[in-house]
């Protein structure tokens, strides 16, 4: 399992060392702190550490997941105000860390799953509509004349052709018996 915070290269300015996780050495992500001495860690890093130990990795005080606390407002505000680049390939946005989750929820470059039944492909949000309506092999296609679904039109035409073949077979049989 890979536990880590935000990599420094994504930030516009140098991030102070006290905003880094001592476990992964990256900028704190979803920070938590130990109860006694207020050492800060990424939530996933400290939970991973506590799965094998019951002490703070810094001060060695007894620590459990339940005894973890939210960091002070000062730490949270300092983190929230850091400018970070979007992680999605192709996106050039730089947002405050406190707004990153909101940006990611609407980023045109985020990978989203196709909504067509049977398709498991992930595409960039900005191309999802085009993919679902034009590219997707699982898209629903309607006949431009009758507006029926393409598979219904196909089944109808198949039934008509089958009937014609049966009638043609009867006709051929009649002609051959004459």
Number of C-alpha atoms within 10 A of each C-alpha: 5 8 15 20 22 19 15 15 12 15 19 14 11 10 17 10 11 12 20 22 24 19 19 19 17 20 25 26 21 15 26 25 21 25 19 14 12 17 18 27 31 27 22 19 22 29 17 16 18 16 10 8 15 14 16 24 18 13 12 11 14 14 19 18 16 7 12 21 15 16 18 13 9 9 15 16 12 14 21 16 13 18 20 23 17 22 16 15 10 11 13 11 14 18 20 17 22 17 15 19 13 11 17 15 10 11 18 17 19 20 18 16 14 22 17 16 9 10 14 12 13 14 17 19 19 15 14 20 14 11 20 19 14 13 11 16 13 16 17 14 16 14 13 9 6 9 11 13 13 15 13 14 16 13 11 12 12 12 12 12 12 12 12 12 12 12 12 12 12 12 12 11 11 10 9 8 7 5
